[in-house]
Amino acid sequence: MVLAWFRQHLRTIVLLLTPLLLLPLLLVIGTMEARAGYILVLMSVYWIFEVIPLGITALFPVVLVPLFGILPSAVICPAYFKDSNMLFLGGLTMAVSIEVWDLHKRIALRVLLLFGVQPRWLLFGFLVPTWLLSMFISNTATTAMMIPIAEAVLEELKKHFEPDSLLDESSAVTVEGQEGLSHAPSSSQLLTVATETTVDLANDSAIESAVVSVTDSGAVSAAESVSEEAAEAARVEVSMRDFVADPRNQEFRGICKMMMMSLAYGAVFGGVATVTGTSPNVIFNGIVQENFGSETSFNYSSWLFYAFPFSVVCLLLSWLWLQISFLGLRSLARPRKLKPQDEERITAALRREYEKLGPCIIVFLCTIVLWISREPGVPGWISLFKEVDPKTGETVTYMSDAQPAIVASILLFALPSSNPFAGCLGRKSSPETQLTADSVSSGTVEFNMAKAERPSRLLTWRVVQQKVSWQIVLLLGGGLALAETSRESGLSEWISLQLDVLQSLPLQALVFIVCIFSAITTELTSNSTTATIVLPILAKFSERMQLHPFFLMLPSAASCSFAFNLPISTPSNIMVYSRGFLTVADMVKTGFVMTLVSNVIVGVATLSYAPAIFNLYEYPSWARNTSATATATVL
């Protein structure tokens, strides 16, 4: 009874007790570092337990930092809309436009049709589009979009495994009513999939509920004397959940688990490949600019050159490991093949979904090109916007990755969705699609966007208001404000002093320790929280060691996303777990190996080819200048 009450009111207890338990930091110690530590721990606990919305917790520095006399309001408030916030907002806006025009579904279904529907290639067909899409839209939105497609494919695949199990059950029913009658399952089946999805990008978390009702009608072929009542008694109804739970369908159950896990893994490995793909990467970008300015070697293309290779390697390894985990080692040498009629049925289902989709967005592709060509290892277009400041003699860069994102967002609001001159040229423009009660009730409206917004412009402000996760924008701003507070108060410096014992370790060992620590921390809290806390500390620790800051910050930012053991580790894990195919034991069994292997790969990438991209073995001048400026400020 007491335990049940405690669980029911846990968030309220944490909400009230945490500020009181942390009071000794303010009343007993009272230093500037202790005040910043109070804010840091309070926000971390509130983020972990989600006692109030994450975006609201992110606003704490606006009140507490000036209240404690750490920084004035005029300094802390601009942290919520820095350059990296604008980059992230532009990325979110483009993600909304992609969802409006079903570009993500078109890519996913095209890839599935390309690779085919044999189980091992179907797995690869789900991994690749999920990986590709999550580079540019949120992991949560990607997973939410792919789950209904995966479930529809599994429903079709289920028919391949159905006859034997249904034959046994139907025969038993028939024999009980009529001795000696033969039974054969029918090929007619009714498939109804009703899906409702709610995506919350604020904490990169989502709750999706789907009701899948599958009614399998077994027909009784017998003598003419068999009554209609006997045929009705032989009819068998098997839900997907019951079918998967049947011990005779162990192989199909493994395929279902394998497909669901592929969505979580593909989303994580794709998100880490680009700066805008996942929250830790954006936070890393913001902390680098906040601590070291805009003249570093970090940009969209340099991160892509660093993260893309190990993202591909991890994706391929996950493809192999998922097959071994759920289908057995023998499946690699002797994979199961579907019958030609089953292949045709699943391919037809995918093609029907593909034909429903709308046009693509050329603006999205142009933005990607601008991001990659900014500084692709040779002078890019950014060199046109650099000049030397005559007062300081330093090079000033006027543009960043934020400008292409915002220009693309503006164009999406300005460009018409159809040719406005089609009438003058004698062509009829496509009629507007109205959102009606009938279309909602019949299930023809996609979950992602109201199609009534499509006719006028590529994007409208009302859609952006509804679909852009403003909470995650606040969360990013709160993380940057917290990082600035830790730096200015001396808290990051104090924590880095406590880590001096690690200076005796070899650099290689430090890199792997940082990777594993970041991943383990993410298992217990969100990846954005881990990045917000760990990255500023590593920046200061690197400064004390006179080590290139990226040597430890790069692998930490990547490893913040590589946590696969528990449902709570990432929003994608939560979503695939909620479908009912997986158990916690399944996730731990496959996730432990993938967590270990992926973090080792990140460490190897950092020590092998990353130094050539970022010149890691030299302490950079921009870090040295920052250290000198900080020292002068203290004096």
Salt bridges, closest charged atoms under 4 A:
ASP102 OD2 - ARG454 NH2 3.06
GLU151 OE2 - ARG579 NE 2.81
GLU156 OE1 - LYS159 NZ 3.35
GLU156 OE1 - ARG345 NE 3.43
GLU162 OE2 - LYS158 NZ 2.34
ASP168 OD2 - ARG248 NH1 3.31
GLU169 OE2 - ARG248 NH2 3.06
ASP216 OD2 - LYS158 NZ 3.15
GLU232 OE1 - ARG235 NH1 2.98
ASP246 OD2 - ARG248 NH2 2.76
GLU251 OE1 - ARG336 NH1 2.63
GLU290 OE1 - LYS82 NZ 2.95
GLU290 OE2 - ARG487 NH2 3.38
ASP342 OD2 - HIS160 ND1 2.42
ASP342 OD1 - ARG345 NH2 2.50
GLU353 OE2 - LYS356 NZ 3.28
GLU375 OE2 - LYS386 NZ 3.18
ASP401 OD2 - ARG374 NH1 3.35
GLU446 OE1 - LYS105 NZ 2.50
GLU453 OE2 - ARG462 NH2 2.10
GLU488 OE2 - ARG487 NH2 3.19
GLU493 OE2 - ARG544 NH1 3.23
ASP500 OD2 - ARG544 NH2 2.90
GLU543 OE1 - LYS540 NZ 3.69
ASP586 OD2 - LYS257 NZ 2.92
